[in-house]
Amino acid sequence: MGTDDAVELDVGDRTVRLTHPGRVYFPARGETKLDLARYYLAVGEGIVRALYERPCMMHRFPTGVSGEKVHQKRVPRGAPSWLDTVRVRFPRYNRTADELCVTELAHVIWAVQMSTVEFHPWNSRRADTEHPDEWRIDLDPMPESGFGAVRRVAHVAHEVLEELGMRGWPKTSGGRGLHILVRIEPHWDFARVRRAAHAFAVEVGRRAPKDVTTAWWRRDRDPAAVFVDFNQNARDHTIAAAYSVRGVPEATVSTPLRWDEIDDVEPGDCTIATVPSRFAEVGDLHKGIDDVAYSLETLLDWADRDGLDS
């Protein structure tokens, strides 16, 4: 297949035309734009659940991941009439944008046609974009830290969540870190969700002081520690969705895990070449994520106790 050929993909009741399907997007193994589309088709249930009804920023790579990266919030003119969008506002700039709002798999494949590799959803949904229903725990290793430290911090975070009576849903970040997602009642604005996340980070740091930093300024962080990045819950901050491919030559994937897999997983092994067979075997490990939503009141009490401003 030549890079200039086009193919038509049947996605549910839609047909999505994919141009330049043979263009190499990921040079490490040579996966193409069509391989990317086929990957998202293979994990369709999971990626749609992760993005469902959330404003979504598209990270586009028009010539593959070795080329220019475009952070695109606005759906371009000429998008198909069946594409769902949601209007969000950016008070700092006094602007609005109609962002992609995935409600079916064809929306994802359309985005791939637009050269989207990564999907970065908001932690709120279109019914009420100002009140998140997802709290994100981002375990971000500093330059001299390894995944072993991330594993240790993840277990401490799991312990704290269990004491709070909450269920966290872990996934690799697709990079060097780990994300834990928690469904919350959509009663609090971004500032208070961030404040609750900060309180949680401080508690995890209190229990694992050698492995954790919560210092706001990078220059103040221990380069061998794991930053529990509570700021990922601030308004208009996004992380890669579960099942999102990352824009790196190896085509790594942000992959849902069971808690008992944390000690054995090697994030670099989770790629578009390996995750489809895993998905076919175990299904979407985040399938039950929407079943229960939790209160942040205890965490906000902790924030008061610790005198946190944010």
C-alpha positions in Angstrom: 0.0 0.0 0.0 1.4 3.4 -1.0 1.4 6.3 1.4 -0.8 8.3 -0.9 -3.6 5.6 -1.2 -6.7 6.0 0.8 -8.8 3.3 2.6 -12.3 3.4 4.0 -12.9 2.0 7.5 -16.3 0.8 8.7 -16.7 2.0 12.2 -20.1 1.1 13.6 -22.7 2.8 11.3 -20.1 5.2 9.9 -17.5 5.0 7.2 -14.3 7.0 7.8 -11.9 7.6 5.0 -8.3 7.4 6.0 -5.8 9.1 3.7 -2.1 8.3 3.6 -2.6 5.1 5.5 0.9 3.8 4.7 2.6 6.9 6.2 5.0 5.7 8.9 4.1 7.4 12.2 6.3 5.4 14.6 9.8 4.8 13.3 11.0 2.4 16.1 9.0 -0.5 14.5 7.6 1.2 11.4 3.9 1.3 12.4 1.8 3.4 10.1 -1.2 5.7 10.3 -3.4 2.6 9.4 -1.8 0.6 12.2 -2.7 3.4 14.5 -6.3 3.4 13.3 -6.5 -0.4 13.7 -5.1 -0.2 17.2 -7.9 2.2 18.2 -10.4 -0.1 16.6 -9.1 -3.0 18.6 -9.4 -1.1 22.0 -12.6 0.8 20.9 -14.7 0.1 24.0 -11.9 1.2 26.3 -10.9 4.4 24.5 -14.5 5.5 24.1 -15.1 4.9 27.8 -12.0 7.0 28.7 -13.1 9.9 26.5 -16.9 9.7 26.8 -18.5 13.1 26.7 -15.3 14.9 27.8 -13.8 18.0 26.1 -10.7 16.5 24.4 -7.5 18.1 23.2 -6.0 16.4 20.2 -2.2 16.0 20.0 -1.7 15.8 16.2 1.4 14.7 14.3 0.7 15.4 10.6 3.9 13.7 9.4 4.4 11.2 12.1 5.8 11.5 15.6 9.3 12.5 14.4 7.8 15.7 12.9 5.8 18.6 14.2 3.4 18.2 17.1 0.2 20.3 17.1 -1.8 20.8 20.2 -5.3 21.3 18.8 -8.3 22.3 21.0 -10.7 23.5 18.3 -12.4 21.1 15.9 -11.5 22.4 12.4 -14.0 23.7 9.9 -15.3 21.0 7.6 -15.6 18.3 10.2 -18.4 15.8 9.5 -21.9 16.8 10.8 -22.0 13.6 13.0 -19.0 14.7 15.0 -19.9 15.7 18.6 -18.3 18.8 20.1 -18.6 20.7 23.4 -18.0 24.4 23.8 -15.6 25.3 26.6 -14.4 28.7 27.7 -11.0 30.0 28.6 -11.5 33.0 31.0 -7.8 33.9 31.0 -8.0 34.7 27.3 -11.7 35.5 27.1 -12.2 32.9 24.4 -14.2 29.8 23.7 -13.5 26.7 21.7 -15.6 23.9 20.3 -13.6 20.8 21.3 -14.0 17.2 20.3 -16.4 15.3 22.5 -16.2 11.6 21.8 -19.4 9.6 22.2 -18.7 6.9 19.6 -15.7 5.1 18.2 -16.0 6.8 14.7 -15.1 10.1 16.4 -11.8 8.6 17.5 -11.0 7.2 14.0 -12.0 10.6 12.5 -9.4 12.2 14.8 -6.8 9.6 13.6 -7.6 10.7 10.1 -6.8 14.2 11.3 -3.4 12.8 12.4 -4.2 12.6 16.1 -2.0 10.3 18.0 -2.7 11.3 21.6 -6.1 12.1 23.2 -6.1 14.4 26.3 -9.5 14.7 27.8 -10.7 17.1 30.5 -11.6 15.6 33.9 -15.1 17.0 33.6 -17.9 16.2 31.1 -20.0 18.3 28.8 -23.1 18.3 31.0 -21.1 20.4 33.5 -17.6 21.3 32.3 -16.9 23.4 35.4 -17.3 20.5 37.9 -14.9 17.5 37.5 -16.1 14.0 38.0 -12.6 12.6 37.9 -9.7 13.1 40.3 -6.3 12.4 38.8 -3.3 11.2 40.8 -0.2 11.7 38.6 3.0 9.9 39.8 5.7 11.7 37.8 9.3 10.5 38.4 11.9 13.2 38.5 15.0 12.8 36.2 17.0 10.6 38.6 14.1 8.5 39.7 13.1 5.2 38.2 9.9 3.2 37.9 10.8 1.2 41.1 10.2 4.4 43.1 6.9 4.9 41.1 5.8 1.4 42.1 6.5 2.1 45.8 4.6 5.4 45.8 1.7 3.8 43.9 1.4 1.2 46.8 1.3 4.0 49.3 -1.3 5.9 47.3 -3.3 2.7 47.1 -3.1 2.3 50.9 -4.3 5.9 51.5 -7.2 5.4 49.0 -8.3 2.3 50.7 -8.3 4.0 54.1 -10.5 6.7 52.5 -12.9 4.0 51.3 -12.1 4.9 47.6 -11.3 2.8 44.7 -8.5 4.0 42.4 -8.0 2.8 38.8 -4.3 2.6 37.9 -2.8 2.9 34.4 0.6 3.5 33.0 1.1 7.0 31.7 2.7 5.8 28.5 5.8 7.5 29.6 7.9 7.0 32.8 5.1 7.4 35.3 1.8 6.1 36.5 -1.7 7.6 36.8 -4.5 6.6 39.2 -8.0 7.8 38.4 -10.8 8.2 41.0 -14.4 8.9 40.1 -15.8 11.7 42.3 -19.2 13.4 42.7 -19.3 16.4 40.4 -20.0 18.8 43.3 -16.6 20.7 43.5 -15.0 23.2 41.1 -11.5 22.7 39.7 -9.9 24.8 42.5 -11.3 22.6 45.3 -10.6 19.3 43.4 -7.0 20.5 43.1 -6.9 21.4 46.8 -8.2 17.9 47.7 -5.6 16.4 45.4 -2.9 18.5 47.1 -4.0 17.2 50.5 -3.7 13.6 49.2 -0.3 14.3 47.8 0.9 15.7 51.1 -0.4 12.6 53.0 1.3 10.3 50.6 4.5 12.3 51.0 4.2 12.1 54.8 4.1 8.3 54.6 6.9 8.0 52.0 9.2 11.0 52.6 12.2 9.4 50.9 10.3 8.7 47.6 7.9 11.6 47.3 8.1 15.3 46.6 5.2 17.7 46.5 7.3 20.8 46.0 5.6 23.2 43.6 8.8 24.6 42.0 10.9 22.1 40.0 14.1 23.5 41.4 12.9 22.6 44.9 12.2 18.9 44.1 14.5 16.1 44.9 15.7 14.8 41.5 15.5 11.2 42.7 11.9 11.5 44.0 8.5 11.0 42.5 6.4 14.2 42.2 2.8 13.6 43.1 1.5 16.2 40.6 -1.7 17.5 42.1 -1.8 20.4 39.6 -3.0 18.0 36.9 -6.5 18.6 38.4 -6.4 22.3 37.7 -8.8 23.7 35.1 -7.8 23.0 31.4 -5.0 20.7 32.5 -5.1 17.3 30.8 -3.3 14.0 30.8 -3.3 11.2 28.2 -6.4 9.1 28.4 -6.5 5.4 29.2 -5.6 3.6 25.9 -4.2 6.7 24.3 -1.1 6.1 22.3 1.8 8.5 23.1 3.7 10.5 20.5 7.0 8.6 20.7 8.8 6.4 18.2 8.0 3.2 20.2 4.2 4.0 20.2 3.8 3.3 23.9 0.2 3.2 25.3 -1.3 4.5 28.5 -2.5 1.1 29.7 -5.0 0.2 32.5 -3.6 -2.2 35.1 -4.7 -4.3 38.0 -3.2 -3.3 41.3 -1.5 -6.7 41.5 0.4 -6.0 38.2 2.1 -2.8 39.5 5.2 -4.6 40.6 5.7 -6.5 37.4 4.7 -4.2 34.6 7.3 -2.5 32.4 5.7 0.5 30.9 7.8 0.3 27.7 6.3 -3.1 27.0 2.8 -1.6 26.6 2.6 -0.5 22.9 0.2 -0.6 20.0 1.9 -3.9 19.1 1.1 -5.5 22.4 -2.0 -3.9 24.0 -4.6 -5.2 21.5 -3.9 -8.8 22.4 -3.9 -7.9 26.1 -7.3 -6.1 25.6 -8.7 -9.1 23.8 -7.7 -11.3 26.7 -8.6 -9.2 29.7 -11.0 -6.7 28.3 -11.2 -3.1 29.6 -9.8 -3.1 33.1 -11.5 0.2 33.7 -14.9 -1.1 32.8 -16.4 -0.5 36.3 -14.9 3.0 36.8 -18.2 4.8 36.5 -20.0 2.5 39.0 -19.2 4.5 42.1 -18.4 8.2 42.7 -16.8 9.4 45.9 -16.9 12.5 48.1 -13.9 14.8 48.6 -15.0 16.1 52.0 -12.4 14.1 54.0 -9.6 15.3 51.7 -10.8 18.9 52.0 -10.8 18.5 55.7 -7.2 17.3 55.4 -6.4 20.4 53.4 -7.8 22.6 56.2 -5.8 20.6 58.7 -2.6 21.1 56.8 -3.2 24.7 56.0 -3.1 24.3 52.2 -3.9 27.3 50.1 -4.6 25.4 47.0 
